Amino acid sequence: MDDMGLPDFDGRVVIFYLSHSTRWGDSGIVLEYPKFENNNGRLFIRGRIPEIEGQEWISSTQAAVLWDAVFHWVEYKSIEEYRTKMSQYKPTLLQRLKG
């Protein structure tokens, strides 16, 4: 945590889940190199979306998330750890049916 009580995401890969999600996990956004940024008095987390297989259209682009909208996050030590964990992910039958 820094002096303002904000987490230190330096060198991490983080999935941010947003409070407006209709189902848990629907609105997660993955960011590499996330940093806090003030934009017109509002606090955002800005970073790069990593290269994600099957989502090349958005890979390696810059993105920002409103900090007030984040209700949960998951941190990984590196992009390699993130990719390893994601390769182990097996969706449930219900998740596969919902697409």
Phi and psi restraints in degrees (range 20) as a CNS / XPLOR table:
assign (resid 1 and name C) (resid 2 and name N)
       (resid 2 and name CA) (resid 2 and name C) 1.0 -92.8 20.0 2
assign (resid 2 and name N) (resid 2 and name CA)
       (resid 2 and name C) (resid 3 and name N) 1.0 -172.1 20.0 2
assign (resid 2 and name C) (resid 3 and name N)
       (resid 3 and name CA) (resid 3 and name C) 1.0 -61.7 20.0 2
assign (resid 3 and name N) (resid 3 and name CA)
       (resid 3 and name C) (resid 4 and name N) 1.0 -25.3 20.0 2
assign (resid 3 and name C) (resid 4 and name N)
       (resid 4 and name CA) (resid 4 and name C) 1.0 -91.5 20.0 2
assign (resid 4 and name N) (resid 4 and name CA)
       (resid 4 and name C) (resid 5 and name N) 1.0 4.2 20.0 2
assign (resid 4 and name C) (resid 5 and name N)
       (resid 5 and name CA) (resid 5 and name C) 1.0 82.2 20.0 2
assign (resid 5 and name N) (resid 5 and name CA)
       (resid 5 and name C) (resid 6 and name N) 1.0 12.4 20.0 2
assign (resid 5 and name C) (resid 6 and name N)
       (resid 6 and name CA) (resid 6 and name C) 1.0 -88.3 20.0 2
assign (resid 6 and name N) (resid 6 and name CA)
       (resid 6 and name C) (resid 7 and name N) 1.0 144.3 20.0 2
assign (resid 6 and name C) (resid 7 and name N)
       (resid 7 and name CA) (resid 7 and name C) 1.0 -66.9 20.0 2
assign (resid 7 and name N) (resid 7 and name CA)
       (resid 7 and name C) (resid 8 and name N) 1.0 153.9 20.0 2
assign (resid 7 and name C) (resid 8 and name N)
       (resid 8 and name CA) (resid 8 and name C) 1.0 -101.2 20.0 2
assign (resid 8 and name N) (resid 8 and name CA)
       (resid 8 and name C) (resid 9 and name N) 1.0 108.0 20.0 2
assign (resid 8 and name C) (resid 9 and name N)
       (resid 9 and name CA) (resid 9 and name C) 1.0 -97.4 20.0 2
assign (resid 9 and name N) (resid 9 and name CA)
       (resid 9 and name C) (resid 10 and name N) 1.0 13.1 20.0 2
assign (resid 9 and name C) (resid 10 and name N)
       (resid 10 and name CA) (resid 10 and name C) 1.0 -54.9 20.0 2
assign (resid 10 and name N) (resid 10 and name CA)
       (resid 10 and name C) (resid 11 and name N) 1.0 125.2 20.0 2
assign (resid 10 and name C) (resid 11 and name N)
       (resid 11 and name CA) (resid 11 and name C) 1.0 76.5 20.0 2
assign (resid 11 and name N) (resid 11 and name CA)
       (resid 11 and name C) (resid 12 and name N) 1.0 4.9 20.0 2
assign (resid 11 and name C) (resid 12 and name N)
       (resid 12 and name CA) (resid 12 and name C) 1.0 -99.9 20.0 2
assign (resid 12 and name N) (resid 12 and name CA)
       (resid 12 and name C) (resid 13 and name N) 1.0 165.4 20.0 2
assign (resid 12 and name C) (resid 13 and name N)
       (resid 13 and name CA) (resid 13 and name C) 1.0 -114.5 20.0 2
assign (resid 13 and name N) (resid 13 and name CA)
       (resid 13 and name C) (resid 14 and name N) 1.0 128.6 20.0 2
assign (resid 13 and name C) (resid 14 and name N)
       (resid 14 and name CA) (resid 14 and name C) 1.0 -130.9 20.0 2
assign (resid 14 and name N) (resid 14 and name CA)
       (resid 14 and name C) (resid 15 and name N) 1.0 135.7 20.0 2
assign (resid 14 and name C) (resid 15 and name N)
       (resid 15 and name CA) (resid 15 and name C) 1.0 -98.3 20.0 2
assign (resid 15 and name N) (resid 15 and name CA)
       (resid 15 and name C) (resid 16 and name N) 1.0 122.1 20.0 2
assign (resid 15 and name C) (resid 16 and name N)
       (resid 16 and name CA) (resid 16 and name C) 1.0 -103.4 20.0 2
assign (resid 16 and name N) (resid 16 and name CA)
       (resid 16 and name C) (resid 17 and name N) 1.0 129.1 20.0 2
assign (resid 16 and name C) (resid 17 and name N)
       (resid 17 and name CA) (resid 17 and name C) 1.0 -105.9 20.0 2
assign (resid 17 and name N) (resid 17 and name CA)
       (resid 17 and name C) (resid 18 and name N) 1.0 135.3 20.0 2
assign (resid 17 and name C) (resid 18 and name N)
       (resid 18 and name CA) (resid 18 and name C) 1.0 -102.1 20.0 2
assign (resid 18 and name N) (resid 18 and name CA)
       (resid 18 and name C) (resid 19 and name N) 1.0 146.7 20.0 2
assign (resid 18 and name C) (resid 19 and name N)
       (resid 19 and name CA) (resid 19 and name C) 1.0 -68.1 20.0 2
assign (resid 19 and name N) (resid 19 and name CA)
       (resid 19 and name C) (resid 20 and name N) 1.0 -19.9 20.0 2
assign (resid 19 and name C) (resid 20 and name N)
       (resid 20 and name CA) (resid 20 and name C) 1.0 -85.6 20.0 2
assign (resid 20 and name N) (resid 20 and name CA)
       (resid 20 and name C) (resid 21 and name N) 1.0 6.4 20.0 2
assign (resid 20 and name C) (resid 21 and name N)
       (resid 21 and name CA) (resid 21 and name C) 1.0 -62.9 20.0 2
assign (resid 21 and name N) (resid 21 and name CA)
       (resid 21 and name C) (resid 22 and name N) 1.0 140.2 20.0 2
assign (resid 21 and name C) (resid 22 and name N)
       (resid 22 and name CA) (resid 22 and name C) 1.0 -82.3 20.0 2
assign (resid 22 and name N) (resid 22 and name CA)
       (resid 22 and name C) (resid 23 and name N) 1.0 -27.3 20.0 2
assign (resid 22 and name C) (resid 23 and name N)
       (resid 23 and name CA) (resid 23 and name C) 1.0 -134.7 20.0 2
assign (resid 23 and name N) (resid 23 and name CA)
       (resid 23 and name C) (resid 24 and name N) 1.0 146.3 20.0 2
assign (resid 23 and name C) (resid 24 and name N)
       (resid 24 and name CA) (resid 24 and name C) 1.0 -57.1 20.0 2
assign (resid 24 and name N) (resid 24 and name CA)
       (resid 24 and name C) (resid 25 and name N) 1.0 131.1 20.0 2
assign (resid 24 and name C) (resid 25 and name N)
       (resid 25 and name CA) (resid 25 and name C) 1.0 88.7 20.0 2
assign (resid 25 and name N) (resid 25 and name CA)
       (resid 25 and name C) (resid 26 and name N) 1.0 -9.7 20.0 2
assign (resid 25 and name C) (resid 26 and name N)
       (resid 26 and name CA) (resid 26 and name C) 1.0 -64.6 20.0 2
assign (resid 26 and name N) (resid 26 and name CA)
       (resid 26 and name C) (resid 27 and name N) 1.0 -34.2 20.0 2
assign (resid 26 and name C) (resid 27 and name N)
       (resid 27 and name CA) (resid 27 and name C) 1.0 -113.0 20.0 2
assign (resid 27 and name N) (resid 27 and name CA)
       (resid 27 and name C) (resid 28 and name N) 1.0 29.8 20.0 2
assign (resid 27 and name C) (resid 28 and name N)
       (resid 28 and name CA) (resid 28 and name C) 1.0 -70.9 20.0 2
assign (resid 28 and name N) (resid 28 and name CA)
       (resid 28 and name C) (resid 29 and name N) 1.0 139.0 20.0 2
assign (resid 28 and name C) (resid 29 and name N)
       (resid 29 and name CA) (resid 29 and name C) 1.0 -127.1 20.0 2
assign (resid 29 and name N) (resid 29 and name CA)
       (resid 29 and name C) (resid 30 and name N) 1.0 129.7 20.0 2
assign (resid 29 and name C) (resid 30 and name N)
       (resid 30 and name CA) (resid 30 and name C) 1.0 -94.9 20.0 2
assign (resid 30 and name N) (resid 30 and name CA)
       (resid 30 and name C) (resid 31 and name N) 1.0 129.8 20.0 2
assign (resid 30 and name C) (resid 31 and name N)
       (resid 31 and name CA) (resid 31 and name C) 1.0 -130.2 20.0 2
assign (resid 31 and name N) (resid 31 and name CA)
       (resid 31 and name C) (resid 32 and name N) 1.0 134.0 20.0 2
assign (resid 31 and name C) (resid 32 and name N)
       (resid 32 and name CA) (resid 32 and name C) 1.0 -94.7 20.0 2
assign (resid 32 and name N) (resid 32 and name CA)
       (resid 32 and name C) (resid 33 and name N) 1.0 149.6 20.0 2
assign (resid 32 and name C) (resid 33 and name N)
       (resid 33 and name CA) (resid 33 and name C) 1.0 55.0 20.0 2
assign (resid 33 and name N) (resid 33 and name CA)
       (resid 33 and name C) (resid 34 and name N) 1.0 43.9 20.0 2
assign (resid 33 and name C) (resid 34 and name N)
       (resid 34 and name CA) (resid 34 and name C) 1.0 -68.4 20.0 2
assign (resid 34 and name N) (resid 34 and name CA)
       (resid 34 and name C) (resid 35 and name N) 1.0 135.7 20.0 2
assign (resid 34 and name C) (resid 35 and name N)
       (resid 35 and name CA) (resid 35 and name C) 1.0 -136.3 20.0 2
assign (resid 35 and name N) (resid 35 and name CA)
       (resid 35 and name C) (resid 36 and name N) 1.0 145.5 20.0 2
assign (resid 35 and name C) (resid 36 and name N)
       (resid 36 and name CA) (resid 36 and name C) 1.0 -77.1 20.0 2
assign (resid 36 and name N) (resid 36 and name CA)
       (resid 36 and name C) (resid 37 and name N) 1.0 143.2 20.0 2
assign (resid 36 and name C) (resid 37 and name N)
       (resid 37 and name CA) (resid 37 and name C) 1.0 -145.7 20.0 2
assign (resid 37 and name N) (resid 37 and name CA)
       (resid 37 and name C) (resid 38 and name N) 1.0 133.7 20.0 2
assign (resid 37 and name C) (resid 38 and name N)
       (resid 38 and name CA) (resid 38 and name C) 1.0 -91.9 20.0 2
assign (resid 38 and name N) (resid 38 and name CA)
       (resid 38 and name C) (resid 39 and name N) 1.0 126.5 20.0 2
assign (resid 38 and name C) (resid 39 and name N)
       (resid 39 and name CA) (resid 39 and name C) 1.0 -130.3 20.0 2
assign (resid 39 and name N) (resid 39 and name CA)
       (resid 39 and name C) (resid 40 and name N) 1.0 107.2 20.0 2
assign (resid 39 and name C) (resid 40 and name N)
       (resid 40 and name CA) (resid 40 and name C) 1.0 54.2 20.0 2
assign (resid 40 and name N) (resid 40 and name CA)
       (resid 40 and name C) (resid 41 and name N) 1.0 41.5 20.0 2
assign (resid 40 and name C) (resid 41 and name N)
       (resid 41 and name CA) (resid 41 and name C) 1.0 83.2 20.0 2
assign (resid 41 and name N) (resid 41 and name CA)
       (resid 41 and name C) (resid 42 and name N) 1.0 2.6 20.0 2
assign (resid 41 and name C) (resid 42 and name N)
       (resid 42 and name CA) (resid 42 and name C) 1.0 -114.0 20.0 2
assign (resid 42 and name N) (resid 42 and name CA)
       (resid 42 and name C) (resid 43 and name N) 1.0 140.5 20.0 2
assign (resid 42 and name C) (resid 43 and name N)
       (resid 43 and name CA) (resid 43 and name C) 1.0 -92.3 20.0 2
assign (resid 43 and name N) (resid 43 and name CA)
       (resid 43 and name C) (resid 44 and name N) 1.0 123.8 20.0 2
assign (resid 43 and name C) (resid 44 and name N)
       (resid 44 and name CA) (resid 44 and name C) 1.0 -119.8 20.0 2
assign (resid 44 and name N) (resid 44 and name CA)
       (resid 44 and name C) (resid 45 and name N) 1.0 159.9 20.0 2
assign (resid 44 and name C) (resid 45 and name N)
       (resid 45 and name CA) (resid 45 and name C) 1.0 -111.3 20.0 2
assign (resid 45 and name N) (resid 45 and name CA)
       (resid 45 and name C) (resid 46 and name N) 1.0 120.9 20.0 2
assign (resid 45 and name C) (resid 46 and name N)
       (resid 46 and name CA) (resid 46 and name C) 1.0 -114.0 20.0 2
assign (resid 46 and name N) (resid 46 and name CA)
       (resid 46 and name C) (resid 47 and name N) 1.0 140.4 20.0 2
assign (resid 46 and name C) (resid 47 and name N)
       (resid 47 and name CA) (resid 47 and name C) 1.0 -167.5 20.0 2
assign (resid 47 and name N) (resid 47 and name CA)
       (resid 47 and name C) (resid 48 and name N) 1.0 -168.8 20.0 2
assign (resid 47 and name C) (resid 48 and name N)
       (resid 48 and name CA) (resid 48 and name C) 1.0 -111.0 20.0 2
assign (resid 48 and name N) (resid 48 and name CA)
       (resid 48 and name C) (resid 49 and name N) 1.0 137.0 20.0 2
assign (resid 48 and name C) (resid 49 and name N)
       (resid 49 and name CA) (resid 49 and name C) 1.0 -76.8 20.0 2
assign (resid 49 and name N) (resid 49 and name CA)
       (resid 49 and name C) (resid 50 and name N) 1.0 124.2 20.0 2
assign (resid 49 and name C) (resid 50 and name N)
       (resid 50 and name CA) (resid 50 and name C) 1.0 -70.1 20.0 2
assign (resid 50 and name N) (resid 50 and name CA)
       (resid 50 and name C) (resid 51 and name N) 1.0 168.1 20.0 2
assign (resid 50 and name C) (resid 51 and name N)
       (resid 51 and name CA) (resid 51 and name C) 1.0 -68.6 20.0 2
assign (resid 51 and name N) (resid 51 and name CA)
       (resid 51 and name C) (resid 52 and name N) 1.0 121.9 20.0 2
assign (resid 51 and name C) (resid 52 and name N)
       (resid 52 and name CA) (resid 52 and name C) 1.0 -125.1 20.0 2
assign (resid 52 and name N) (resid 52 and name CA)
       (resid 52 and name C) (resid 53 and name N) 1.0 123.1 20.0 2
assign (resid 52 and name C) (resid 53 and name N)
       (resid 53 and name CA) (resid 53 and name C) 1.0 -58.3 20.0 2
assign (resid 53 and name N) (resid 53 and name CA)
       (resid 53 and name C) (resid 54 and name N) 1.0 131.9 20.0 2
assign (resid 53 and name C) (resid 54 and name N)
       (resid 54 and name CA) (resid 54 and name C) 1.0 88.1 20.0 2
assign (resid 54 and name N) (resid 54 and name CA)
       (resid 54 and name C) (resid 55 and name N) 1.0 -7.8 20.0 2
assign (resid 54 and name C) (resid 55 and name N)
       (resid 55 and name CA) (resid 55 and name C) 1.0 -129.5 20.0 2
assign (resid 55 and name N) (resid 55 and name CA)
       (resid 55 and name C) (resid 56 and name N) 1.0 42.3 20.0 2
assign (resid 55 and name C) (resid 56 and name N)
       (resid 56 and name CA) (resid 56 and name C) 1.0 -60.2 20.0 2
assign (resid 56 and name N) (resid 56 and name CA)
       (resid 56 and name C) (resid 57 and name N) 1.0 -27.4 20.0 2
assign (resid 56 and name C) (resid 57 and name N)
       (resid 57 and name CA) (resid 57 and name C) 1.0 -61.6 20.0 2
assign (resid 57 and name N) (resid 57 and name CA)
       (resid 57 and name C) (resid 58 and name N) 1.0 -24.3 20.0 2
assign (resid 57 and name C) (resid 58 and name N)
       (resid 58 and name CA) (resid 58 and name C) 1.0 -115.8 20.0 2
assign (resid 58 and name N) (resid 58 and name CA)
       (resid 58 and name C) (resid 59 and name N) 1.0 -10.5 20.0 2
assign (resid 58 and name C) (resid 59 and name N)
       (resid 59 and name CA) (resid 59 and name C) 1.0 -60.4 20.0 2
assign (resid 59 and name N) (resid 59 and name CA)
       (resid 59 and name C) (resid 60 and name N) 1.0 144.3 20.0 2
assign (resid 59 and name C) (resid 60 and name N)
       (resid 60 and name CA) (resid 60 and name C) 1.0 63.7 20.0 2
assign (resid 60 and name N) (resid 60 and name CA)
       (resid 60 and name C) (resid 61 and name N) 1.0 25.4 20.0 2
assign (resid 60 and name C) (resid 61 and name N)
       (resid 61 and name CA) (resid 61 and name C) 1.0 -104.9 20.0 2
assign (resid 61 and name N) (resid 61 and name CA)
       (resid 61 and name C) (resid 62 and name N) 1.0 157.7 20.0 2
assign (resid 61 and name C) (resid 62 and name N)
       (resid 62 and name CA) (resid 62 and name C) 1.0 -82.9 20.0 2
assign (resid 62 and name N) (resid 62 and name CA)
       (resid 62 and name C) (resid 63 and name N) 1.0 144.1 20.0 2
assign (resid 62 and name C) (resid 63 and name N)
       (resid 63 and name CA) (resid 63 and name C) 1.0 -148.0 20.0 2
assign (resid 63 and name N) (resid 63 and name CA)
       (resid 63 and name C) (resid 64 and name N) 1.0 161.2 20.0 2
assign (resid 63 and name C) (resid 64 and name N)
       (resid 64 and name CA) (resid 64 and name C) 1.0 -140.2 20.0 2
assign (resid 64 and name N) (resid 64 and name CA)
       (resid 64 and name C) (resid 65 and name N) 1.0 149.0 20.0 2
assign (resid 64 and name C) (resid 65 and name N)
       (resid 65 and name CA) (resid 65 and name C) 1.0 -126.9 20.0 2
assign (resid 65 and name N) (resid 65 and name CA)
       (resid 65 and name C) (resid 66 and name N) 1.0 133.9 20.0 2
assign (resid 65 and name C) (resid 66 and name N)
       (resid 66 and name CA) (resid 66 and name C) 1.0 -69.2 20.0 2
assign (resid 66 and name N) (resid 66 and name CA)
       (resid 66 and name C) (resid 67 and name N) 1.0 121.5 20.0 2
assign (resid 66 and name C) (resid 67 and name N)
       (resid 67 and name CA) (resid 67 and name C) 1.0 -59.1 20.0 2
assign (resid 67 and name N) (resid 67 and name CA)
       (resid 67 and name C) (resid 68 and name N) 1.0 -36.6 20.0 2
assign (resid 67 and name C) (resid 68 and name N)
       (resid 68 and name CA) (resid 68 and name C) 1.0 -63.8 20.0 2
assign (resid 68 and name N) (resid 68 and name CA)
       (resid 68 and name C) (resid 69 and name N) 1.0 -20.8 20.0 2
assign (resid 68 and name C) (resid 69 and name N)
       (resid 69 and name CA) (resid 69 and name C) 1.0 -89.1 20.0 2
assign (resid 69 and name N) (resid 69 and name CA)
       (resid 69 and name C) (resid 70 and name N) 1.0 -9.9 20.0 2
assign (resid 69 and name C) (resid 70 and name N)
       (resid 70 and name CA) (resid 70 and name C) 1.0 -82.2 20.0 2
assign (resid 70 and name N) (resid 70 and name CA)
       (resid 70 and name C) (resid 71 and name N) 1.0 127.6 20.0 2
assign (resid 70 and name C) (resid 71 and name N)
       (resid 71 and name CA) (resid 71 and name C) 1.0 -115.4 20.0 2
assign (resid 71 and name N) (resid 71 and name CA)
       (resid 71 and name C) (resid 72 and name N) 1.0 -11.4 20.0 2
assign (resid 71 and name C) (resid 72 and name N)
       (resid 72 and name CA) (resid 72 and name C) 1.0 -161.4 20.0 2
assign (resid 72 and name N) (resid 72 and name CA)
       (resid 72 and name C) (resid 73 and name N) 1.0 147.4 20.0 2
assign (resid 72 and name C) (resid 73 and name N)
       (resid 73 and name CA) (resid 73 and name C) 1.0 -145.5 20.0 2
assign (resid 73 and name N) (resid 73 and name CA)
       (resid 73 and name C) (resid 74 and name N) 1.0 157.8 20.0 2
assign (resid 73 and name C) (resid 74 and name N)
       (resid 74 and name CA) (resid 74 and name C) 1.0 -126.6 20.0 2
assign (resid 74 and name N) (resid 74 and name CA)
       (resid 74 and name C) (resid 75 and name N) 1.0 126.8 20.0 2
assign (resid 74 and name C) (resid 75 and name N)
       (resid 75 and name CA) (resid 75 and name C) 1.0 -104.2 20.0 2
assign (resid 75 and name N) (resid 75 and name CA)
       (resid 75 and name C) (resid 76 and name N) 1.0 141.9 20.0 2
assign (resid 75 and name C) (resid 76 and name N)
       (resid 76 and name CA) (resid 76 and name C) 1.0 -123.1 20.0 2
assign (resid 76 and name N) (resid 76 and name CA)
       (resid 76 and name C) (resid 77 and name N) 1.0 146.7 20.0 2
assign (resid 76 and name C) (resid 77 and name N)
       (resid 77 and name CA) (resid 77 and name C) 1.0 -69.7 20.0 2
assign (resid 77 and name N) (resid 77 and name CA)
       (resid 77 and name C) (resid 78 and name N) 1.0 -25.7 20.0 2
assign (resid 77 and name C) (resid 78 and name N)
       (resid 78 and name CA) (resid 78 and name C) 1.0 -159.1 20.0 2
assign (resid 78 and name N) (resid 78 and name CA)
       (resid 78 and name C) (resid 79 and name N) 1.0 169.4 20.0 2
assign (resid 78 and name C) (resid 79 and name N)
       (resid 79 and name CA) (resid 79 and name C) 1.0 -66.4 20.0 2
assign (resid 79 and name N) (resid 79 and name CA)
       (resid 79 and name C) (resid 80 and name N) 1.0 -32.1 20.0 2
assign (resid 79 and name C) (resid 80 and name N)
       (resid 80 and name CA) (resid 80 and name C) 1.0 -65.3 20.0 2
assign (resid 80 and name N) (resid 80 and name CA)
       (resid 80 and name C) (resid 81 and name N) 1.0 -42.6 20.0 2
assign (resid 80 and name C) (resid 81 and name N)
       (resid 81 and name CA) (resid 81 and name C) 1.0 -64.2 20.0 2
assign (resid 81 and name N) (resid 81 and name CA)
       (resid 81 and name C) (resid 82 and name N) 1.0 -42.8 20.0 2
assign (resid 81 and name C) (resid 82 and name N)
       (resid 82 and name CA) (resid 82 and name C) 1.0 -58.2 20.0 2
assign (resid 82 and name N) (resid 82 and name CA)
       (resid 82 and name C) (resid 83 and name N) 1.0 -49.0 20.0 2
assign (resid 82 and name C) (resid 83 and name N)
       (resid 83 and name CA) (resid 83 and name C) 1.0 -65.1 20.0 2
assign (resid 83 and name N) (resid 83 and name CA)
       (resid 83 and name C) (resid 84 and name N) 1.0 -38.1 20.0 2
assign (resid 83 and name C) (resid 84 and name N)
       (resid 84 and name CA) (resid 84 and name C) 1.0 -62.3 20.0 2
assign (resid 84 and name N) (resid 84 and name CA)
       (resid 84 and name C) (resid 85 and name N) 1.0 -47.4 20.0 2
assign (resid 84 and name C) (resid 85 and name N)
       (resid 85 and name CA) (resid 85 and name C) 1.0 -64.7 20.0 2
assign (resid 85 and name N) (resid 85 and name CA)
       (resid 85 and name C) (resid 86 and name N) 1.0 -41.4 20.0 2
assign (resid 85 and name C) (resid 86 and name N)
       (resid 86 and name CA) (resid 86 and name C) 1.0 -67.2 20.0 2
assign (resid 86 and name N) (resid 86 and name CA)
       (resid 86 and name C) (resid 87 and name N) 1.0 -32.0 20.0 2
assign (resid 86 and name C) (resid 87 and name N)
       (resid 87 and name CA) (resid 87 and name C) 1.0 -69.5 20.0 2
assign (resid 87 and name N) (resid 87 and name CA)
       (resid 87 and name C) (resid 88 and name N) 1.0 -20.2 20.0 2
assign (resid 87 and name C) (resid 88 and name N)
       (resid 88 and name CA) (resid 88 and name C) 1.0 -88.5 20.0 2
assign (resid 88 and name N) (resid 88 and name CA)
       (resid 88 and name C) (resid 89 and name N) 1.0 -10.3 20.0 2
assign (resid 88 and name C) (resid 89 and name N)
       (resid 89 and name CA) (resid 89 and name C) 1.0 -69.0 20.0 2
assign (resid 89 and name N) (resid 89 and name CA)
       (resid 89 and name C) (resid 90 and name N) 1.0 130.4 20.0 2
assign (resid 89 and name C) (resid 90 and name N)
       (resid 90 and name CA) (resid 90 and name C) 1.0 -125.4 20.0 2
assign (resid 90 and name N) (resid 90 and name CA)
       (resid 90 and name C) (resid 91 and name N) 1.0 109.8 20.0 2
assign (resid 90 and name C) (resid 91 and name N)
       (resid 91 and name CA) (resid 91 and name C) 1.0 -65.1 20.0 2
assign (resid 91 and name N) (resid 91 and name CA)
       (resid 91 and name C) (resid 92 and name N) 1.0 148.6 20.0 2
assign (resid 91 and name C) (resid 92 and name N)
       (resid 92 and name CA) (resid 92 and name C) 1.0 -71.3 20.0 2
assign (resid 92 and name N) (resid 92 and name CA)
       (resid 92 and name C) (resid 93 and name N) 1.0 166.3 20.0 2
assign (resid 92 and name C) (resid 93 and name N)
       (resid 93 and name CA) (resid 93 and name C) 1.0 -58.8 20.0 2
assign (resid 93 and name N) (resid 93 and name CA)
       (resid 93 and name C) (resid 94 and name N) 1.0 -42.8 20.0 2
assign (resid 93 and name C) (resid 94 and name N)
       (resid 94 and name CA) (resid 94 and name C) 1.0 -61.5 20.0 2
assign (resid 94 and name N) (resid 94 and name CA)
       (resid 94 and name C) (resid 95 and name N) 1.0 -42.2 20.0 2
assign (resid 94 and name C) (resid 95 and name N)
       (resid 95 and name CA) (resid 95 and name C) 1.0 -64.2 20.0 2
assign (resid 95 and name N) (resid 95 and name CA)
       (resid 95 and name C) (resid 96 and name N) 1.0 -38.9 20.0 2
assign (resid 95 and name C) (resid 96 and name N)
       (resid 96 and name CA) (resid 96 and name C) 1.0 -66.5 20.0 2
assign (resid 96 and name N) (resid 96 and name CA)
       (resid 96 and name C) (resid 97 and name N) 1.0 -39.5 20.0 2
assign (resid 96 and name C) (resid 97 and name N)
       (resid 97 and name CA) (resid 97 and name C) 1.0 -67.2 20.0 2
assign (resid 97 and name N) (resid 97 and name CA)
       (resid 97 and name C) (resid 98 and name N) 1.0 -35.7 20.0 2
assign (resid 97 and name C) (resid 98 and name N)
       (resid 98 and name CA) (resid 98 and name C) 1.0 -76.2 20.0 2
assign (resid 98 and name N) (resid 98 and name CA)
       (resid 98 and name C) (resid 99 and name N) 1.0 -15.6 20.0 2
